[in-house]
Amino acid sequence: MITFFHNATALISIDDDGNPTGMQDVHAKITQCDAHFRKVGLGADFIKQFVR
């Protein structure tokens, strides 16, 4: 599987009243991927091959 994340801006989640409830940006995605790769045993440096 190849996953390609292309983030131009942050994704801001809002509730029904329009209040911000969370934010995802490219840095958050990298952090999530890094944690997953470490958890499944791929190692701390695995994420580096995807970041230019």
N, C-alpha and C positions, 0 to 999 in steps of 0.2 A: 504494500500500500504506500502511496505517496500522498502526503498531506501538504498543501500549500496554503499558507495564511497570507493574505494580502490586506493589511490594515492601513487605510489612509488616514483615519481618525479614530478616536475612541468610540466605543459603543457604550452609550449611557442608558441604563435601564431606568424606567420611571414607573411610578404607581398610577392608579386610576385618577389621582388628583394632579398628576403632572410633576410630582416631587421626585427628584433623583433618588434611586435606591441602590445603585451600584454602577461600577464602571469597569470595562474591559478594554485594554489597549494591547499593543504588541508586546510590551514588557510583561504584562500579566499572562499572556499566552505562552511566552517563553518560559516563565516560571512554572506554569502548570505542566508543560511538556517535560521540563527538566525533572520535576518531582515524579512524574509518571515513569520516565525512563529509569530513574534511580530505583524506584519501587519494584520495577519488573526486572531489575538486574542488568540493565544495559550500561550502567556506569555514569559517573558525573560528567564525563567529557563527550558523551554521545550527542548532546544537543548542539555542540559546537559545529558540527558538520552542516547544519542547516542555517546557520547565521553567517551572513556576509558582512 
